[in-house]
Structure formats: C-alpha cells, structure tokens
Amino acid sequence: MRFSGLRVLAEGLTGNRGWRPHWRDPAPKPEYDIVIIGGGGHGLATAFYLAKEHGLTNIAVLEKGYLGGGNVGRNTTIVRANYGLPGNSEFYSHSLKLWEGMEQELNFNTMMSQRGIINLCHSDGQRDAFARRGNAMRNQGDDAELLDRAQVREMLPYLDYDNIRFPIYGGLLQRRGGTARHDAVAWGYARGADQRGVDLIQNCEVTGIDLEGGRVTGVQTSRGAIRAKKVGIVVAGRSGQVAALAGMRLPIESHVLQAFVSEGLKPCIDNVISFGMGHFYISQSDKGGLVFGGDLDFYASYAARGNLPMAEHVMEAAMTLMPVIGKARVLRSWGGIMDMSSDGSPIIDKTGVEGLYLNCGWCYGGFKAVPGSGFSFAHLIAQDRPHEPAAKFRLDRFTTGRGLMDEEGTGAQHNLH
Ligand SMILES: Cc1cc2nc3c(=O)[nH]c(=O)nc-3n(C[C@H](O)[C@H](O)[C@H](O)COP(=O)(O)OP(=O)(O)OC[C@H]3O[C@@H](n4cnc5c(N)ncnc54)[C@H](O)[C@@H]3O)c2cc1C
C-alpha cells in the first residue's frame, strides 16, 4: 500500500474503505538469522535498514509491549545536529541528513518540520562556548548562526530579555533543526521493515539470552524460545536489565525524564527554543499544544513517570524565560526511562559475546538519532565492522578511558549529562 495525494483523494471520495493495516501480526518463527530486541525507534530503524541496505530479511523485532510504546512515543520530538565533539558531530550530521530524506524513503508522512532550533545564551562565557560549538557544526558541514540579542528579540519577541538573573545575550540557531511526529517515525519504519519481510512481534518480552561457547544462539521469550545467529539489544531504558541476561554489566543508569504539554493554543512559537540557564526547552505542536520539558528527575528509576519537584522546576524556568506562558493551562505530563551513559554519549558496538550487538546510552537525545542509529547499527550487524560515522561509539571506552565523549563537560556522573 503506497501513499500519495491522489490515493488520499480517492479514498476520501470512496469512504476510506481501501486502507489496509500497516503491518502484519505474525506468530514468532522458531529461528531467524537476526533478532532485534526492542521495537522502539532505534530497533525498528535497524530492522528497516538491515532489509533495505543489506538485503537481510529473515529478521524478527521482538517488542515486549506494543510498537512505539516506549520513549519513541514519549519524547518532545526535537531533531538537531548541533554537537561539538568529534564522534558525536559526524554521527548526528549523518542522522540529520537521513531525517531530511525520511518521508520519501519511507513513503510516510512523519511531519518533519525544519522550523529551526535556537539555544539561548545568558552570559559572555556561554556565548563564547556557543561560538565554538557553532564553528564545530560548520566544520562538519552543518548550518549554524550565532545571533545577537537584537536578532533573537526580532525572532522571539515574547521572551523576557531583561530578567535580572538570566538576561538573554543571544543564541545559536540551527535552521535545519526542528521537530517530527514521534509515533509516525516508529510507524513509518515499522511499515517499511514489514513490507520488506521483517516479522514485527509485539507482546513478546525477551526473558533470557542463550549463549553457547562464547556466542549467542538465541533468546527465551514470553512467547517461547527463538534461535538466532545474531541478536541486537536496542531497549533504551531497559538496556542494563536486558544486557544482564547475557551476564553483562553496562556503564548505564536508568533515569526518568518528564515532559509537559499545554492546552491547544493558536500558533505562537515558530521555533524550538532552549533556555541555557534553567535547562528548559519548548516548542509548539501542530495541534497547538506547547510541548516543554527540562532536566531528569535525578534519581535512578524504572518508573515511566516523574515527581513534583522537577515539575515545579520546569514551570519556574518557563515563567522566568517566558512570563506570558503563565496564562496557559497544563494539559498533561508524562515520563520516560532514559539510558544515561557515564559520558553522555551513546554506544553502538559488538559485545564480548560473538553475535551479540549493543545499541544504547542515548540519554535524553535519542529521538534525533533514530535514523542514524538504525543505519549504523544495521551496518555493524550485517558487516561486523562499524559504520564510519558511529565508529567512536565504542563500549570499551568506559574501561580504557580512551575516547570518552563528554559533550557537556560534566564528568562521570550519569544523571548530570
Ligand atoms: C520526556 C522525553 C523527552 C525526550 N525528548 C527528546 C527530544 O526532544 N529529542 C531527542 O532526540 N530525544 C528525546 N528523548 C529521548 C528519546 O526519546 C530516546 O533516547 C529514544 O526514543 C530511545 O530509543 P528508542 O526509541 O529505541 O527507545 P524505546 O522507544 O524506549 O524502545 C525500546 C523498546 O524496547 C522494549 N523492551 C524493553 N525491554 C524489552 C524486553 N526484555 N523484551 C522486548 N522488548 C523490550 C521497550 O518496551 C521499548 O518499546 C526524550 C525522551 C523522553 C522520555
């Protein structure tokens, strides 16, 4: 089933009776060449690129709940490539390029909106750091513009520029950054993988990983044992638990991140804005809700909901940056479980077990990584060698100390990244 303007028109005129389910609901087979654990954005994109780029289709994606019910459906949908460190810089640059071609590649409307992201700065030191970051982005071939206070005021007149503690000095703008519809990204990759023959198996929790003589031979699941030559772990906040099934202890802690949405309003915020002092960020969804969030809750947890102190902090930051927001009512809030690595950068690598591959450590920035991560993880699994843009996301950097990528400069504490 392909989507086109003509098709939408024809279906509209004939009572929308011709649409078919986007993917099958197959029973698990006893054996696959490749099993991907986790039907989130990264797992589904991995399966799609394994099929599309490498011609491998005897694949199952095993999801313990429903497809896209994890963080991929809970995030604030920001897409950007504004990293400064080598390793991160080339990876996110590659990922953003994939975002730009995603709707055509998937034949699916993911509502990619390159509305621009502005990171505000509030001191001379922060402006210098943004200038350096902007130069790194341009060196990588991506766009970056350093805006002064007047330029920011012209774009975002509703912010408080003269706040006594956090005056706005300027901002770093990436026009190619923006937002996309998170569920649609999961659905688009799921549909694309299914069309190429991948089995997407929902309500199938992996409860064990079978090993023999130092290599993986399959998985135990709530729907029975499944043999596999290769297994990829892509379970975001559950990475520590699932890796433990193979006897591994990861440099990952799981933490809660909350987000909030207001009632629907007329269009008022055209871009994505991030507040450099209070760790607050905001954009407006296509339905009109103001979507915003802030920091982690700071304690390790597997509960996909947060607590009130962080909700209060986020509201305070919102009022400091943009007092007019006080007139809007909050509609709801939710949380997701973040796989926080100890240097704040991800892992896409082989493990010490032959045939077992690991993809995790996305912290709270893994939505924008979905296409790049899927592409690179598929390359690693298919070819047993790293894909160049993700080659620095090695697991052994946490034992050797070489190649750590601490983008925020906050040290080795997971919850500070
Ligand atoms: C509130 C919030 C805001 C965010 N905002 C942004 C943002 O603006 N921009 C950005 O880039 N990132 C953002 N993120 C981060 C981003 O959402 C995540 O980094 C990313 O979605 C993680 O990858 P995923 O999509 O594969 O994870 P998930 O969707 O969580 O997928 C993992 C899947 O694995 C499944 N699973 C777990 N254990 C098992 C098992 N044993 N067997 C089978 N399946 C299993 C889970 O059910 C889940 O569906 C945000 C996250 C949250 C929570």
The ligand as a MOL file (V3000), in Angstrom:
LIG
                    3D

  0  0  0     0  0            999 V3000
M  V30 BEGIN CTAB
M  V30 COUNTS 53 58 0 0 0
M  V30 BEGIN ATOM
M  V30 1 C 10.1290 13.0790 28.0130 0
M  V30 2 C 11.1650 12.7660 26.9870 0
M  V30 3 C 11.5880 13.7520 26.1140 0
M  V30 4 C 12.5590 13.4800 25.1530 0
M  V30 5 N 12.8580 14.4220 24.2270 0
M  V30 6 C 13.7290 14.1500 23.2230 0
M  V30 7 C 13.9320 15.1030 22.1880 0
M  V30 8 O 13.2930 16.1530 22.1480 0
M  V30 9 N 14.8380 14.8200 21.2120 0
M  V30 10 C 15.5550 13.6420 21.2250 0
M  V30 11 O 16.3930 13.4620 20.3520 0
M  V30 12 N 15.3220 12.6900 22.1690 0
M  V30 13 C 14.4230 12.9090 23.1590 0
M  V30 14 N 14.1560 11.9510 24.1160 0
M  V30 15 C 14.9360 10.6830 24.1050 0
M  V30 16 C 14.4340 9.6630 23.1210 0
M  V30 17 O 13.0380 9.5420 23.1880 0
M  V30 18 C 15.1110 8.3080 23.4170 0
M  V30 19 O 16.5120 8.4760 23.5330 0
M  V30 20 C 14.8560 7.2760 22.3180 0
M  V30 21 O 13.4970 7.2360 21.9790 0
M  V30 22 C 15.3390 5.9000 22.7870 0
M  V30 23 O 15.3610 4.9520 21.7590 0
M  V30 24 P 14.0830 4.0480 21.3170 0
M  V30 25 O 13.1670 4.8960 20.5510 0
M  V30 26 O 14.5940 2.8720 20.6080 0
M  V30 27 O 13.5110 3.6680 22.7550 0
M  V30 28 P 12.1280 2.9930 23.1350 0
M  V30 29 O 11.0080 3.5420 22.3440 0
M  V30 30 O 12.0320 3.0760 24.6220 0
M  V30 31 O 12.3500 1.4940 22.6590 0
M  V30 32 C 12.8630 0.4500 23.4380 0
M  V30 33 C 11.8580 -0.6770 23.4010 0
M  V30 34 O 12.4170 -1.8400 23.9910 0
M  V30 35 C 11.3480 -2.5580 24.5750 0
M  V30 36 N 11.8870 -3.5370 25.5300 0
M  V30 37 C 12.4800 -3.2980 26.7170 0
M  V30 38 N 12.8150 -4.4500 27.3040 0
M  V30 39 C 12.4300 -5.4500 26.4830 0
M  V30 40 C 12.4890 -6.8730 26.5460 0
M  V30 41 N 13.0280 -7.5070 27.5910 0
M  V30 42 N 11.9750 -7.5860 25.5120 0
M  V30 43 C 11.4190 -6.9720 24.4390 0
M  V30 44 N 11.3260 -5.6330 24.3340 0
M  V30 45 C 11.8300 -4.8820 25.3370 0
M  V30 46 C 10.5160 -1.4770 25.2260 0
M  V30 47 O 9.1900 -1.9110 25.5160 0
M  V30 48 C 10.5930 -0.3580 24.1990 0
M  V30 49 O 9.4700 -0.3350 23.3240 0
M  V30 50 C 13.1760 12.1900 25.0940 0
M  V30 51 C 12.7400 11.1910 25.9660 0
M  V30 52 C 11.7250 11.4630 26.8910 0
M  V30 53 C 11.2190 10.3890 27.7880 0
M  V30 END ATOM
M  V30 BEGIN BOND
M  V30 1 1 1 2
M  V30 2 1 2 3
M  V30 3 2 2 52
M  V30 4 2 3 4
M  V30 5 1 4 5
M  V30 6 1 4 50
M  V30 7 2 5 6
M  V30 8 1 6 7
M  V30 9 1 6 13
M  V30 10 2 7 8
M  V30 11 1 7 9
M  V30 12 1 9 10
M  V30 13 2 10 11
M  V30 14 1 10 12
M  V30 15 2 12 13
M  V30 16 1 13 14
M  V30 17 1 14 15
M  V30 18 1 14 50
M  V30 19 1 15 16
M  V30 20 1 16 17
M  V30 21 1 16 18
M  V30 22 1 18 19
M  V30 23 1 18 20
M  V30 24 1 20 21
M  V30 25 1 20 22
M  V30 26 1 22 23
M  V30 27 1 23 24
M  V30 28 2 24 25
M  V30 29 1 24 26
M  V30 30 1 24 27
M  V30 31 1 27 28
M  V30 32 2 28 29
M  V30 33 1 28 30
M  V30 34 1 28 31
M  V30 35 1 31 32
M  V30 36 1 32 33
M  V30 37 1 33 34
M  V30 38 1 33 48
M  V30 39 1 34 35
M  V30 40 1 35 36
M  V30 41 1 35 46
M  V30 42 1 36 37
M  V30 43 1 36 45
M  V30 44 2 37 38
M  V30 45 1 38 39
M  V30 46 1 39 40
M  V30 47 2 39 45
M  V30 48 1 40 41
M  V30 49 2 40 42
M  V30 50 1 42 43
M  V30 51 2 43 44
M  V30 52 1 44 45
M  V30 53 1 46 47
M  V30 54 1 46 48
M  V30 55 1 48 49
M  V30 56 2 50 51
M  V30 57 1 51 52
M  V30 58 1 52 53
M  V30 END BOND
M  V30 END CTAB
M  END
